[in-house]
């Protein structure tokens, strides 16, 4: 069968059952399976908020660190990193989250972040060795 001749519904020979084929992809997120519609297709169910607690924690941490730097509790990122016992490059990367547009920060907090924008795909939020110090 040619790709252009793909059938989405097929009636059994006895006419008693109908088999429907749906072009979709199943993905795992946080241990749950979600359905991804094909590109260009309209979502058939309203998307549930995808609260990414790791990303939200990183945002909170970034804004807390920014505030600490602004009020003079720490003079430099190096001092802040030393006090937090983290690598300075990791602290610098997390601080970059404070530069996100306000509407994107709000979307993240509401669980409406863009697809693919998650802590698992961002080295800013989740360092490669997974121990939180970026080294």
Chimera marker file (.cmm) of the C-alpha trace (Angstrom):
<marker_set name="trace">
<marker id="1" x="0.000" y="0.000" z="0.000" r="1" g="1" b="0" radius="0.5"/>
<marker id="2" x="1.361" y="3.425" z="-0.924" r="1" g="1" b="0" radius="0.5"/>
<marker id="3" x="1.702" y="5.996" z="1.933" r="1" g="1" b="0" radius="0.5"/>
<marker id="4" x="-0.913" y="8.202" z="0.275" r="1" g="1" b="0" radius="0.5"/>
<marker id="5" x="-3.351" y="5.256" z="0.352" r="1" g="1" b="0" radius="0.5"/>
<marker id="6" x="-3.142" y="4.747" z="4.129" r="1" g="1" b="0" radius="0.5"/>
<marker id="7" x="-6.420" y="3.676" z="5.695" r="1" g="1" b="0" radius="0.5"/>
<marker id="8" x="-7.454" y="5.174" z="9.006" r="1" g="1" b="0" radius="0.5"/>
<marker id="9" x="-10.559" y="2.996" z="9.380" r="1" g="1" b="0" radius="0.5"/>
<marker id="10" x="-11.132" y="-0.576" z="8.316" r="1" g="1" b="0" radius="0.5"/>
<marker id="11" x="-14.351" y="-2.578" z="8.476" r="1" g="1" b="0" radius="0.5"/>
<marker id="12" x="-14.044" y="-6.271" z="9.287" r="1" g="1" b="0" radius="0.5"/>
<marker id="13" x="-15.167" y="-8.769" z="6.591" r="1" g="1" b="0" radius="0.5"/>
<marker id="14" x="-18.268" y="-9.654" z="8.621" r="1" g="1" b="0" radius="0.5"/>
<marker id="15" x="-19.155" y="-5.968" z="9.000" r="1" g="1" b="0" radius="0.5"/>
<marker id="16" x="-19.448" y="-6.181" z="12.800" r="1" g="1" b="0" radius="0.5"/>
<marker id="17" x="-16.306" y="-4.350" z="13.886" r="1" g="1" b="0" radius="0.5"/>
<marker id="18" x="-14.520" y="-1.237" z="12.814" r="1" g="1" b="0" radius="0.5"/>
<marker id="19" x="-10.781" y="-0.808" z="13.398" r="1" g="1" b="0" radius="0.5"/>
<marker id="20" x="-9.518" y="2.762" z="13.552" r="1" g="1" b="0" radius="0.5"/>
<marker id="21" x="-5.832" y="3.601" z="13.099" r="1" g="1" b="0" radius="0.5"/>
<marker id="22" x="-4.669" y="6.872" z="14.592" r="1" g="1" b="0" radius="0.5"/>
<marker id="23" x="-1.367" y="8.517" z="13.660" r="1" g="1" b="0" radius="0.5"/>
<marker id="24" x="0.066" y="9.350" z="17.075" r="1" g="1" b="0" radius="0.5"/>
<marker id="25" x="3.139" y="8.934" z="19.203" r="1" g="1" b="0" radius="0.5"/>
<marker id="26" x="3.364" y="7.808" z="22.815" r="1" g="1" b="0" radius="0.5"/>
<marker id="27" x="6.017" y="9.460" z="24.975" r="1" g="1" b="0" radius="0.5"/>
<marker id="28" x="6.973" y="8.959" z="28.604" r="1" g="1" b="0" radius="0.5"/>
<marker id="29" x="7.092" y="12.032" z="30.831" r="1" g="1" b="0" radius="0.5"/>
<marker id="30" x="7.692" y="11.676" z="34.517" r="1" g="1" b="0" radius="0.5"/>
<marker id="31" x="6.826" y="7.983" z="34.381" r="1" g="1" b="0" radius="0.5"/>
<marker id="32" x="3.504" y="8.676" z="32.628" r="1" g="1" b="0" radius="0.5"/>
<marker id="33" x="2.688" y="8.047" z="29.014" r="1" g="1" b="0" radius="0.5"/>
<marker id="34" x="1.321" y="10.960" z="27.018" r="1" g="1" b="0" radius="0.5"/>
<marker id="35" x="-0.068" y="11.080" z="23.495" r="1" g="1" b="0" radius="0.5"/>
<marker id="36" x="1.632" y="13.389" z="21.004" r="1" g="1" b="0" radius="0.5"/>
<marker id="37" x="-0.501" y="14.355" z="17.997" r="1" g="1" b="0" radius="0.5"/>
<marker id="38" x="1.159" y="14.394" z="14.584" r="1" g="1" b="0" radius="0.5"/>
<marker id="39" x="2.694" y="17.687" z="13.447" r="1" g="1" b="0" radius="0.5"/>
<marker id="40" x="0.035" y="20.092" z="12.256" r="1" g="1" b="0" radius="0.5"/>
<marker id="41" x="-2.848" y="18.129" z="13.777" r="1" g="1" b="0" radius="0.5"/>
<marker id="42" x="-5.137" y="19.752" z="16.289" r="1" g="1" b="0" radius="0.5"/>
<marker id="43" x="-5.018" y="18.437" z="19.867" r="1" g="1" b="0" radius="0.5"/>
<marker id="44" x="-8.009" y="16.187" z="20.400" r="1" g="1" b="0" radius="0.5"/>
<marker id="45" x="-8.055" y="16.761" z="24.146" r="1" g="1" b="0" radius="0.5"/>
<marker id="46" x="-7.141" y="19.854" z="26.094" r="1" g="1" b="0" radius="0.5"/>
<marker id="47" x="-3.553" y="19.664" z="27.243" r="1" g="1" b="0" radius="0.5"/>
<marker id="48" x="-3.153" y="19.212" z="30.975" r="1" g="1" b="0" radius="0.5"/>
<marker id="49" x="-0.640" y="21.417" z="32.701" r="1" g="1" b="0" radius="0.5"/>
<marker id="50" x="2.777" y="19.766" z="32.787" r="1" g="1" b="0" radius="0.5"/>
<marker id="51" x="4.123" y="21.047" z="36.070" r="1" g="1" b="0" radius="0.5"/>
<marker id="52" x="7.898" y="20.584" z="36.011" r="1" g="1" b="0" radius="0.5"/>
<marker id="53" x="8.843" y="20.861" z="39.677" r="1" g="1" b="0" radius="0.5"/>
<marker id="54" x="12.574" y="20.693" z="38.938" r="1" g="1" b="0" radius="0.5"/>
<marker id="55" x="12.304" y="23.623" z="36.552" r="1" g="1" b="0" radius="0.5"/>
<marker id="56" x="10.170" y="25.578" z="39.026" r="1" g="1" b="0" radius="0.5"/>
<marker id="57" x="12.709" y="24.904" z="41.797" r="1" g="1" b="0" radius="0.5"/>
<marker id="58" x="15.490" y="26.134" z="39.505" r="1" g="1" b="0" radius="0.5"/>
<marker id="59" x="13.522" y="29.310" z="38.727" r="1" g="1" b="0" radius="0.5"/>
<marker id="60" x="12.945" y="29.954" z="42.420" r="1" g="1" b="0" radius="0.5"/>
<marker id="61" x="16.603" y="29.344" z="43.163" r="1" g="1" b="0" radius="0.5"/>
<marker id="62" x="17.671" y="31.683" z="40.333" r="1" g="1" b="0" radius="0.5"/>
<marker id="63" x="15.468" y="34.541" z="41.504" r="1" g="1" b="0" radius="0.5"/>
<marker id="64" x="16.574" y="34.013" z="45.132" r="1" g="1" b="0" radius="0.5"/>
<marker id="65" x="20.223" y="34.143" z="44.091" r="1" g="1" b="0" radius="0.5"/>
<marker id="66" x="19.588" y="37.242" z="41.968" r="1" g="1" b="0" radius="0.5"/>
<marker id="67" x="18.001" y="38.954" z="44.965" r="1" g="1" b="0" radius="0.5"/>
<marker id="68" x="20.952" y="37.991" z="47.178" r="1" g="1" b="0" radius="0.5"/>
<marker id="69" x="23.321" y="39.557" z="44.650" r="1" g="1" b="0" radius="0.5"/>
<marker id="70" x="21.164" y="42.700" z="44.275" r="1" g="1" b="0" radius="0.5"/>
<marker id="71" x="20.958" y="43.399" z="48.002" r="1" g="1" b="0" radius="0.5"/>
<marker id="72" x="24.695" y="42.889" z="48.395" r="1" g="1" b="0" radius="0.5"/>
<marker id="73" x="24.610" y="39.706" z="50.453" r="1" g="1" b="0" radius="0.5"/>
<marker id="74" x="27.197" y="38.433" z="47.968" r="1" g="1" b="0" radius="0.5"/>
<marker id="75" x="29.368" y="40.670" z="45.818" r="1" g="1" b="0" radius="0.5"/>
<marker id="76" x="30.029" y="38.143" z="43.050" r="1" g="1" b="0" radius="0.5"/>
<marker id="77" x="28.706" y="34.917" z="41.595" r="1" g="1" b="0" radius="0.5"/>
<marker id="78" x="31.928" y="33.264" z="42.752" r="1" g="1" b="0" radius="0.5"/>
<marker id="79" x="31.160" y="34.169" z="46.402" r="1" g="1" b="0" radius="0.5"/>
<marker id="80" x="27.562" y="32.995" z="46.005" r="1" g="1" b="0" radius="0.5"/>
<marker id="81" x="28.675" y="29.688" z="44.463" r="1" g="1" b="0" radius="0.5"/>
<marker id="82" x="31.171" y="29.127" z="47.278" r="1" g="1" b="0" radius="0.5"/>
<marker id="83" x="28.502" y="29.783" z="49.916" r="1" g="1" b="0" radius="0.5"/>
<marker id="84" x="26.073" y="27.411" z="48.193" r="1" g="1" b="0" radius="0.5"/>
<marker id="85" x="28.862" y="24.847" z="47.664" r="1" g="1" b="0" radius="0.5"/>
<marker id="86" x="28.172" y="24.738" z="43.943" r="1" g="1" b="0" radius="0.5"/>
<marker id="87" x="30.293" y="25.245" z="40.861" r="1" g="1" b="0" radius="0.5"/>
<marker id="88" x="30.282" y="28.877" z="39.722" r="1" g="1" b="0" radius="0.5"/>
<marker id="89" x="29.440" y="27.937" z="36.128" r="1" g="1" b="0" radius="0.5"/>
<marker id="90" x="26.343" y="26.044" z="37.323" r="1" g="1" b="0" radius="0.5"/>
<marker id="91" x="25.241" y="29.053" z="39.407" r="1" g="1" b="0" radius="0.5"/>
<marker id="92" x="25.822" y="31.330" z="36.403" r="1" g="1" b="0" radius="0.5"/>
<marker id="93" x="23.748" y="29.080" z="34.162" r="1" g="1" b="0" radius="0.5"/>
<marker id="94" x="20.876" y="28.876" z="36.637" r="1" g="1" b="0" radius="0.5"/>
<marker id="95" x="20.977" y="32.663" z="37.076" r="1" g="1" b="0" radius="0.5"/>
<marker id="96" x="20.300" y="32.955" z="33.338" r="1" g="1" b="0" radius="0.5"/>
<marker id="97" x="16.756" y="31.746" z="34.046" r="1" g="1" b="0" radius="0.5"/>
<marker id="98" x="16.075" y="35.218" z="35.505" r="1" g="1" b="0" radius="0.5"/>
<marker id="99" x="16.493" y="36.587" z="31.962" r="1" g="1" b="0" radius="0.5"/>
<marker id="100" x="13.504" y="34.667" z="30.591" r="1" g="1" b="0" radius="0.5"/>
<marker id="101" x="10.572" y="36.741" z="29.400" r="1" g="1" b="0" radius="0.5"/>
<marker id="102" x="7.964" y="37.263" z="32.138" r="1" g="1" b="0" radius="0.5"/>
<marker id="103" x="5.256" y="35.522" z="30.099" r="1" g="1" b="0" radius="0.5"/>
<marker id="104" x="7.500" y="32.452" z="29.720" r="1" g="1" b="0" radius="0.5"/>
<marker id="105" x="8.203" y="32.386" z="33.472" r="1" g="1" b="0" radius="0.5"/>
<marker id="106" x="4.449" y="32.609" z="34.103" r="1" g="1" b="0" radius="0.5"/>
<marker id="107" x="3.808" y="29.791" z="31.617" r="1" g="1" b="0" radius="0.5"/>
<marker id="108" x="6.389" y="27.593" z="33.377" r="1" g="1" b="0" radius="0.5"/>
<marker id="109" x="4.794" y="28.269" z="36.757" r="1" g="1" b="0" radius="0.5"/>
<marker id="110" x="1.362" y="27.393" z="35.314" r="1" g="1" b="0" radius="0.5"/>
<marker id="111" x="2.679" y="24.214" z="33.675" r="1" g="1" b="0" radius="0.5"/>
<marker id="112" x="2.223" y="25.640" z="30.173" r="1" g="1" b="0" radius="0.5"/>
<marker id="113" x="5.899" y="25.731" z="29.159" r="1" g="1" b="0" radius="0.5"/>
<marker id="114" x="6.599" y="25.032" z="25.494" r="1" g="1" b="0" radius="0.5"/>
<marker id="115" x="6.879" y="21.380" z="24.495" r="1" g="1" b="0" radius="0.5"/>
<marker id="116" x="10.470" y="20.306" z="24.853" r="1" g="1" b="0" radius="0.5"/>
<marker id="117" x="11.235" y="23.037" z="27.398" r="1" g="1" b="0" radius="0.5"/>
<marker id="118" x="11.884" y="20.935" z="30.459" r="1" g="1" b="0" radius="0.5"/>
<marker id="119" x="14.474" y="20.394" z="33.122" r="1" g="1" b="0" radius="0.5"/>
<marker id="120" x="15.549" y="17.115" z="31.533" r="1" g="1" b="0" radius="0.5"/>
<marker id="121" x="16.518" y="18.806" z="28.282" r="1" g="1" b="0" radius="0.5"/>
<marker id="122" x="18.215" y="21.789" z="29.854" r="1" g="1" b="0" radius="0.5"/>
<marker id="123" x="21.783" y="21.654" z="31.101" r="1" g="1" b="0" radius="0.5"/>
<marker id="124" x="20.966" y="24.915" z="32.863" r="1" g="1" b="0" radius="0.5"/>
<marker id="125" x="18.651" y="23.174" z="35.276" r="1" g="1" b="0" radius="0.5"/>
<marker id="126" x="19.956" y="19.658" z="35.430" r="1" g="1" b="0" radius="0.5"/>
<marker id="127" x="23.741" y="19.270" z="35.329" r="1" g="1" b="0" radius="0.5"/>
<marker id="128" x="25.106" y="16.254" z="33.494" r="1" g="1" b="0" radius="0.5"/>
<marker id="129" x="26.322" y="14.426" z="36.588" r="1" g="1" b="0" radius="0.5"/>
<marker id="130" x="22.976" y="14.879" z="38.362" r="1" g="1" b="0" radius="0.5"/>
<marker id="131" x="24.417" y="15.877" z="41.752" r="1" g="1" b="0" radius="0.5"/>
<marker id="132" x="23.489" y="19.547" z="41.455" r="1" g="1" b="0" radius="0.5"/>
<marker id="133" x="26.965" y="21.033" z="41.388" r="1" g="1" b="0" radius="0.5"/>
<marker id="134" x="27.566" y="21.134" z="37.655" r="1" g="1" b="0" radius="0.5"/>
<marker id="135" x="31.073" y="19.702" z="37.906" r="1" g="1" b="0" radius="0.5"/>
<link id1="1" id2="2" r="1" g="1" b="0" radius="0.2"/>
<link id1="2" id2="3" r="1" g="1" b="0" radius="0.2"/>
<link id1="3" id2="4" r="1" g="1" b="0" radius="0.2"/>
<link id1="4" id2="5" r="1" g="1" b="0" radius="0.2"/>
<link id1="5" id2="6" r="1" g="1" b="0" radius="0.2"/>
<link id1="6" id2="7" r="1" g="1" b="0" radius="0.2"/>
<link id1="7" id2="8" r="1" g="1" b="0" radius="0.2"/>
<link id1="8" id2="9" r="1" g="1" b="0" radius="0.2"/>
<link id1="9" id2="10" r="1" g="1" b="0" radius="0.2"/>
<link id1="10" id2="11" r="1" g="1" b="0" radius="0.2"/>
<link id1="11" id2="12" r="1" g="1" b="0" radius="0.2"/>
<link id1="12" id2="13" r="1" g="1" b="0" radius="0.2"/>
<link id1="13" id2="14" r="1" g="1" b="0" radius="0.2"/>
<link id1="14" id2="15" r="1" g="1" b="0" radius="0.2"/>
<link id1="15" id2="16" r="1" g="1" b="0" radius="0.2"/>
<link id1="16" id2="17" r="1" g="1" b="0" radius="0.2"/>
<link id1="17" id2="18" r="1" g="1" b="0" radius="0.2"/>
<link id1="18" id2="19" r="1" g="1" b="0" radius="0.2"/>
<link id1="19" id2="20" r="1" g="1" b="0" radius="0.2"/>
<link id1="20" id2="21" r="1" g="1" b="0" radius="0.2"/>
<link id1="21" id2="22" r="1" g="1" b="0" radius="0.2"/>
<link id1="22" id2="23" r="1" g="1" b="0" radius="0.2"/>
<link id1="23" id2="24" r="1" g="1" b="0" radius="0.2"/>
<link id1="24" id2="25" r="1" g="1" b="0" radius="0.2"/>
<link id1="25" id2="26" r="1" g="1" b="0" radius="0.2"/>
<link id1="26" id2="27" r="1" g="1" b="0" radius="0.2"/>
<link id1="27" id2="28" r="1" g="1" b="0" radius="0.2"/>
<link id1="28" id2="29" r="1" g="1" b="0" radius="0.2"/>
<link id1="29" id2="30" r="1" g="1" b="0" radius="0.2"/>
<link id1="30" id2="31" r="1" g="1" b="0" radius="0.2"/>
<link id1="31" id2="32" r="1" g="1" b="0" radius="0.2"/>
<link id1="32" id2="33" r="1" g="1" b="0" radius="0.2"/>
<link id1="33" id2="34" r="1" g="1" b="0" radius="0.2"/>
<link id1="34" id2="35" r="1" g="1" b="0" radius="0.2"/>
<link id1="35" id2="36" r="1" g="1" b="0" radius="0.2"/>
<link id1="36" id2="37" r="1" g="1" b="0" radius="0.2"/>
<link id1="37" id2="38" r="1" g="1" b="0" radius="0.2"/>
<link id1="38" id2="39" r="1" g="1" b="0" radius="0.2"/>
<link id1="39" id2="40" r="1" g="1" b="0" radius="0.2"/>
<link id1="40" id2="41" r="1" g="1" b="0" radius="0.2"/>
<link id1="41" id2="42" r="1" g="1" b="0" radius="0.2"/>
<link id1="42" id2="43" r="1" g="1" b="0" radius="0.2"/>
<link id1="43" id2="44" r="1" g="1" b="0" radius="0.2"/>
<link id1="44" id2="45" r="1" g="1" b="0" radius="0.2"/>
<link id1="45" id2="46" r="1" g="1" b="0" radius="0.2"/>
<link id1="46" id2="47" r="1" g="1" b="0" radius="0.2"/>
<link id1="47" id2="48" r="1" g="1" b="0" radius="0.2"/>
<link id1="48" id2="49" r="1" g="1" b="0" radius="0.2"/>
<link id1="49" id2="50" r="1" g="1" b="0" radius="0.2"/>
<link id1="50" id2="51" r="1" g="1" b="0" radius="0.2"/>
<link id1="51" id2="52" r="1" g="1" b="0" radius="0.2"/>
<link id1="52" id2="53" r="1" g="1" b="0" radius="0.2"/>
<link id1="53" id2="54" r="1" g="1" b="0" radius="0.2"/>
<link id1="54" id2="55" r="1" g="1" b="0" radius="0.2"/>
<link id1="55" id2="56" r="1" g="1" b="0" radius="0.2"/>
<link id1="56" id2="57" r="1" g="1" b="0" radius="0.2"/>
<link id1="57" id2="58" r="1" g="1" b="0" radius="0.2"/>
<link id1="58" id2="59" r="1" g="1" b="0" radius="0.2"/>
<link id1="59" id2="60" r="1" g="1" b="0" radius="0.2"/>
<link id1="60" id2="61" r="1" g="1" b="0" radius="0.2"/>
<link id1="61" id2="62" r="1" g="1" b="0" radius="0.2"/>
<link id1="62" id2="63" r="1" g="1" b="0" radius="0.2"/>
<link id1="63" id2="64" r="1" g="1" b="0" radius="0.2"/>
<link id1="64" id2="65" r="1" g="1" b="0" radius="0.2"/>
<link id1="65" id2="66" r="1" g="1" b="0" radius="0.2"/>
<link id1="66" id2="67" r="1" g="1" b="0" radius="0.2"/>
<link id1="67" id2="68" r="1" g="1" b="0" radius="0.2"/>
<link id1="68" id2="69" r="1" g="1" b="0" radius="0.2"/>
<link id1="69" id2="70" r="1" g="1" b="0" radius="0.2"/>
<link id1="70" id2="71" r="1" g="1" b="0" radius="0.2"/>
<link id1="71" id2="72" r="1" g="1" b="0" radius="0.2"/>
<link id1="72" id2="73" r="1" g="1" b="0" radius="0.2"/>
<link id1="73" id2="74" r="1" g="1" b="0" radius="0.2"/>
<link id1="74" id2="75" r="1" g="1" b="0" radius="0.2"/>
<link id1="75" id2="76" r="1" g="1" b="0" radius="0.2"/>
<link id1="76" id2="77" r="1" g="1" b="0" radius="0.2"/>
<link id1="77" id2="78" r="1" g="1" b="0" radius="0.2"/>
<link id1="78" id2="79" r="1" g="1" b="0" radius="0.2"/>
<link id1="79" id2="80" r="1" g="1" b="0" radius="0.2"/>
<link id1="80" id2="81" r="1" g="1" b="0" radius="0.2"/>
<link id1="81" id2="82" r="1" g="1" b="0" radius="0.2"/>
<link id1="82" id2="83" r="1" g="1" b="0" radius="0.2"/>
<link id1="83" id2="84" r="1" g="1" b="0" radius="0.2"/>
<link id1="84" id2="85" r="1" g="1" b="0" radius="0.2"/>
<link id1="85" id2="86" r="1" g="1" b="0" radius="0.2"/>
<link id1="86" id2="87" r="1" g="1" b="0" radius="0.2"/>
<link id1="87" id2="88" r="1" g="1" b="0" radius="0.2"/>
<link id1="88" id2="89" r="1" g="1" b="0" radius="0.2"/>
<link id1="89" id2="90" r="1" g="1" b="0" radius="0.2"/>
<link id1="90" id2="91" r="1" g="1" b="0" radius="0.2"/>
<link id1="91" id2="92" r="1" g="1" b="0" radius="0.2"/>
<link id1="92" id2="93" r="1" g="1" b="0" radius="0.2"/>
<link id1="93" id2="94" r="1" g="1" b="0" radius="0.2"/>
<link id1="94" id2="95" r="1" g="1" b="0" radius="0.2"/>
<link id1="95" id2="96" r="1" g="1" b="0" radius="0.2"/>
<link id1="96" id2="97" r="1" g="1" b="0" radius="0.2"/>
<link id1="97" id2="98" r="1" g="1" b="0" radius="0.2"/>
<link id1="98" id2="99" r="1" g="1" b="0" radius="0.2"/>
<link id1="99" id2="100" r="1" g="1" b="0" radius="0.2"/>
<link id1="100" id2="101" r="1" g="1" b="0" radius="0.2"/>
<link id1="101" id2="102" r="1" g="1" b="0" radius="0.2"/>
<link id1="102" id2="103" r="1" g="1" b="0" radius="0.2"/>
<link id1="103" id2="104" r="1" g="1" b="0" radius="0.2"/>
<link id1="104" id2="105" r="1" g="1" b="0" radius="0.2"/>
<link id1="105" id2="106" r="1" g="1" b="0" radius="0.2"/>
<link id1="106" id2="107" r="1" g="1" b="0" radius="0.2"/>
<link id1="107" id2="108" r="1" g="1" b="0" radius="0.2"/>
<link id1="108" id2="109" r="1" g="1" b="0" radius="0.2"/>
<link id1="109" id2="110" r="1" g="1" b="0" radius="0.2"/>
<link id1="110" id2="111" r="1" g="1" b="0" radius="0.2"/>
<link id1="111" id2="112" r="1" g="1" b="0" radius="0.2"/>
<link id1="112" id2="113" r="1" g="1" b="0" radius="0.2"/>
<link id1="113" id2="114" r="1" g="1" b="0" radius="0.2"/>
<link id1="114" id2="115" r="1" g="1" b="0" radius="0.2"/>
<link id1="115" id2="116" r="1" g="1" b="0" radius="0.2"/>
<link id1="116" id2="117" r="1" g="1" b="0" radius="0.2"/>
<link id1="117" id2="118" r="1" g="1" b="0" radius="0.2"/>
<link id1="118" id2="119" r="1" g="1" b="0" radius="0.2"/>
<link id1="119" id2="120" r="1" g="1" b="0" radius="0.2"/>
<link id1="120" id2="121" r="1" g="1" b="0" radius="0.2"/>
<link id1="121" id2="122" r="1" g="1" b="0" radius="0.2"/>
<link id1="122" id2="123" r="1" g="1" b="0" radius="0.2"/>
<link id1="123" id2="124" r="1" g="1" b="0" radius="0.2"/>
<link id1="124" id2="125" r="1" g="1" b="0" radius="0.2"/>
<link id1="125" id2="126" r="1" g="1" b="0" radius="0.2"/>
<link id1="126" id2="127" r="1" g="1" b="0" radius="0.2"/>
<link id1="127" id2="128" r="1" g="1" b="0" radius="0.2"/>
<link id1="128" id2="129" r="1" g="1" b="0" radius="0.2"/>
<link id1="129" id2="130" r="1" g="1" b="0" radius="0.2"/>
<link id1="130" id2="131" r="1" g="1" b="0" radius="0.2"/>
<link id1="131" id2="132" r="1" g="1" b="0" radius="0.2"/>
<link id1="132" id2="133" r="1" g="1" b="0" radius="0.2"/>
<link id1="133" id2="134" r="1" g="1" b="0" radius="0.2"/>
<link id1="134" id2="135" r="1" g="1" b="0" radius="0.2"/>
</marker_set>
